């Protein structure tokens, strides 16, 4: 995964503020271990952290209702991340501008309407 991240220009990497919160929670939950805390801080300092907007809130409401109606359970924070990714996807004017959600969580593959996803824990396609 680290190799895949290094291959992407840092100005092309962004995380949702929800992901930022989850990363910081993970560090706090583990008692702020020095090495992990430093790596997370340095990563967050180098990437763009994307704020949530009222438009994303609109997408979240509709997406959550659609997931519940379809029996697609997502954890609350995952639902927020999925809505953020869906909003970015909808806002992309060109294919090369699209946002790709990098995850190994299989729940995201079941989101109604789909998301543009990649799992960097798997080998890259040739």
C-alpha positions in Angstrom: 0.0 0.0 0.0 2.8 2.4 0.9 4.4 1.8 -2.6 1.1 2.7 -4.3 0.7 5.9 -2.2 4.3 7.0 -2.9 3.6 6.7 -6.7 0.8 9.2 -6.5 1.7 13.0 -6.4 0.7 14.2 -3.0 -1.3 17.1 -4.5 -3.6 14.4 -5.9 -4.2 12.8 -2.5 -7.1 14.0 -0.3 -9.0 12.6 2.6 -12.4 13.5 3.9 -12.5 15.3 7.2 -14.3 12.2 8.4 -11.3 10.1 7.5 -9.0 12.6 9.3 -11.2 12.2 12.4 -11.1 8.4 12.2 -7.3 8.4 11.8 -6.9 10.7 14.8 -9.3 8.6 16.8 -7.3 5.5 16.0 -4.1 7.2 17.3 -5.9 8.4 20.5 -7.5 5.0 21.1 -4.0 3.4 21.0 -2.7 5.8 23.6 -0.8 8.1 21.2 2.1 5.8 20.4 4.9 8.0 19.2 5.6 6.4 15.9 2.0 6.0 14.8 1.1 9.5 15.9 4.0 11.0 14.0 3.2 9.1 10.8 -0.5 10.1 11.0 0.4 13.7 11.7 2.9 13.8 8.8 0.4 12.2 6.4 -2.3 14.6 7.3 0.1 17.6 6.9 0.9 16.5 3.3 -2.6 15.8 2.0 -5.7 17.9 1.5 -8.4 17.4 4.1 -11.7 18.0 2.4 -14.5 19.6 4.5 -18.0 18.4 4.6 -20.6 20.7 3.0 -24.3 21.1 3.0 -24.4 19.4 -0.4 -22.7 16.4 1.0 -25.2 16.3 3.7 -28.0 16.2 1.1 -26.3 13.3 -0.6 -25.7 11.5 2.7 -29.4 11.7 3.6 -30.5 10.2 0.3 -27.7 7.6 0.2 -28.4 6.4 3.8 -32.1 6.0 3.1 -31.3 4.1 -0.1 -28.8 1.8 1.7 -31.2 1.1 4.5 -34.0 0.3 2.1 -31.7 -2.0 0.2 -30.4 -3.8 3.3 -26.9 -2.4 2.8 -25.5 -1.8 6.3 -22.7 0.7 6.6 -21.2 2.0 9.9 -22.1 5.6 10.5 -18.7 7.0 9.7 -18.4 4.8 6.6 -21.7 6.1 5.4 -20.4 9.7 5.8 -17.2 8.7 3.8 -19.3 7.1 1.1 -21.5 10.2 0.8 -18.4 12.4 0.5 -16.9 10.1 -2.2 -20.3 10.1 -4.1 -20.4 13.9 -3.9 -16.9 14.3 -5.3 -17.7 11.8 -8.0 -20.8 13.7 -9.0 -18.9 17.0 -9.0 -16.1 15.7 -11.3 -16.4 17.3 -14.7 -14.0 14.9 -16.4 -13.1 11.2 -15.9 -9.5 12.2 -15.0 -10.9 14.5 -12.2 -12.9 11.7 -10.6 -12.3 10.8 -7.0 -11.3 7.3 -6.2 -12.0 5.9 -2.8 -9.1 3.8 -1.6 -10.4 1.1 0.8 -10.2 -2.6 1.6 -13.6 -2.4 3.3 -15.9 -4.6 1.2 -19.0 -2.7 2.5 -18.2 0.2 0.1 -18.5 -2.1 -2.9 -22.2 -2.6 -2.0 -23.2 1.1 -1.9 -26.2 1.6 -4.2 -25.3 3.4 -7.4 -21.7 2.4 -6.9 -18.5 4.3 -6.1 -15.2 4.5 -7.9 -13.1 2.2 -5.7 -9.7 0.7 -5.5 -8.0 -1.6 -2.9 -4.4 -0.8 -2.6 -3.8 -3.8 -0.4 -4.2 -5.9 -3.6 -1.6 -5.9 -6.4 -2.0 -3.3 -9.0 -3.4 -4.4 -12.3 -0.7 -4.5 -15.1 
